[in-house]
Amino acid sequence: MAITPVDPRPLDILDGDFYVNDPYSRYAWLRENSPCHWDDINELWVLT
């Protein structure tokens, strides 16, 4: 599976649209670059 570039906009992990268009590439990016990521929009931690 090819990893596509991640959208530079802030991550909203609770937004349903996050899961519609290939969330796996975003998860892969998070695991590689920010495995313990702060979601500013929802004020919560995302752990991968």
N, C-alpha and C positions, 0 to 999 in steps of 0.2 A: 504494500500500500504506500503510495507516494504521499509525502507530507506537503501540504500546501501552505503558503504564507498565511500568517494569522492577521486578522483585521486589527489595526492599531487602536481602534476605539476601546474605551474602558469595558472590561468584562462584566456582564450582568448574568451571573450564573443561574438566576431564577427566571430569566426571560425564556419563554418557550421557543422563540426563534433561535436561540443558541443551539438547540438540539435538532433543529430541522435540517440544516445544511452542513453535514459532515462534522459533527462535534468531535470525532476521533482525532482529527488533525489538530484541533485546539487542545484537546487533552494531552496529546503527544508534545505539543509545544510547551504546555504548562509543566509537564513532568520534566522536560529537559531544561527549561529556563526559570521556572518559578514554582517548584513543587509545593510550596506553602505560600499561596497567593492571597493577598488581601483584595476583596471585592469592595471597592469604594461605594458603588451604587447601593448595595444592600447591607453594607457594613458587616461583613462576615468573612471568615477565612475559608478558602477553597484548598483542600488537601488532595493531592493526586498520588 
